[in-house]
């Protein structure tokens, strides 16, 4: 329900400048692994967990679980980074 004199705005009517400063969190998805609960509880520090992705596979950037970009994992100033190769449209 809208208040008198206030029209409901559609997405095309929203000024992009209003949301430009809203912060979002991106997750970088490298791969996944499946194991039993028994295997999970047996994990110790130093153990390795094999992922289903190859070393050359693209890293997927996700926003709220939805893929928004893909790229390759790189290092920048001692930190992980993703060099974008694809951006969702």
C-alpha positions as CSV (number, residue, x, y, z in Angstrom):
1,X,0.0,0.0,0.0
2,X,1.4,3.4,-0.9
3,X,0.7,6.6,0.9
4,X,-1.4,9.3,-0.8
5,X,0.7,11.3,-3.2
6,X,3.5,8.8,-3.3
7,X,3.7,6.6,-6.3
8,X,5.3,3.2,-6.2
9,X,8.7,3.4,-8.0
10,X,9.6,0.7,-10.5
11,X,13.2,-0.5,-10.8
12,X,13.6,1.6,-14.0
13,X,12.6,4.8,-12.1
14,X,15.2,4.4,-9.2
15,X,18.1,6.8,-9.5
16,X,21.3,4.6,-9.6
17,X,23.1,7.2,-7.5
18,X,20.9,6.3,-4.5
19,X,22.4,2.8,-4.4
20,X,26.0,3.4,-5.6
21,X,27.3,3.7,-2.1
22,X,25.5,0.6,-0.7
23,X,28.1,-2.0,0.3
24,X,27.7,-5.6,-0.7
25,X,29.7,-8.7,0.2
26,X,31.1,-10.9,-2.6
27,X,32.1,-14.5,-2.0
28,X,34.8,-16.2,-4.1
29,X,33.9,-19.8,-4.8
30,X,36.8,-22.0,-5.7
31,X,35.2,-25.5,-5.5
32,X,33.4,-27.9,-3.2
33,X,34.0,-31.2,-1.6
34,X,31.7,-34.0,-0.4
35,X,32.4,-36.2,2.6
36,X,30.6,-38.1,5.3
37,X,30.1,-36.6,8.7
38,X,32.5,-39.2,10.0
39,X,35.2,-38.0,7.7
40,X,34.4,-34.4,8.6
41,X,34.8,-35.0,12.4
42,X,38.1,-36.8,11.8
43,X,39.7,-33.8,10.2
44,X,42.7,-32.3,12.0
45,X,44.9,-29.3,11.5
46,X,47.2,-29.9,8.6
47,X,44.7,-32.2,6.8
48,X,44.0,-31.5,3.2
49,X,40.5,-31.5,1.6
50,X,40.4,-32.1,-2.1
51,X,38.0,-29.9,-4.1
52,X,36.2,-30.8,-7.2
53,X,37.8,-27.9,-9.2
54,X,41.0,-28.1,-11.2
55,X,43.8,-25.6,-10.6
56,X,43.0,-23.9,-13.9
57,X,39.2,-23.7,-13.2
58,X,37.7,-20.2,-13.0
59,X,36.9,-18.7,-9.6
60,X,33.3,-17.6,-9.3
61,X,32.3,-14.4,-7.5
62,X,28.9,-14.7,-6.0
63,X,26.5,-12.1,-4.5
64,X,23.9,-13.6,-2.3
65,X,24.7,-17.0,-3.8
66,X,24.2,-15.8,-7.4
67,X,27.2,-15.8,-9.8
68,X,28.0,-12.3,-10.9
69,X,31.5,-12.8,-12.4
70,X,34.3,-15.3,-13.0
71,X,38.0,-15.0,-13.2
72,X,41.4,-16.4,-12.3
73,X,42.9,-16.5,-8.9
74,X,46.0,-14.2,-8.6
75,X,48.1,-12.6,-5.9
76,X,48.2,-8.8,-5.3
77,X,50.4,-7.4,-2.6
78,X,50.4,-10.7,-0.6
79,X,46.6,-11.1,-0.8
80,X,44.4,-13.3,-3.0
81,X,42.5,-11.5,-5.8
82,X,40.4,-12.4,-8.8
83,X,41.3,-11.2,-12.3
84,X,37.9,-11.0,-14.0
85,X,37.4,-12.8,-17.3
86,X,33.6,-12.8,-17.4
87,X,31.0,-10.5,-15.9
88,X,27.3,-11.5,-15.7
89,X,24.9,-9.4,-17.7
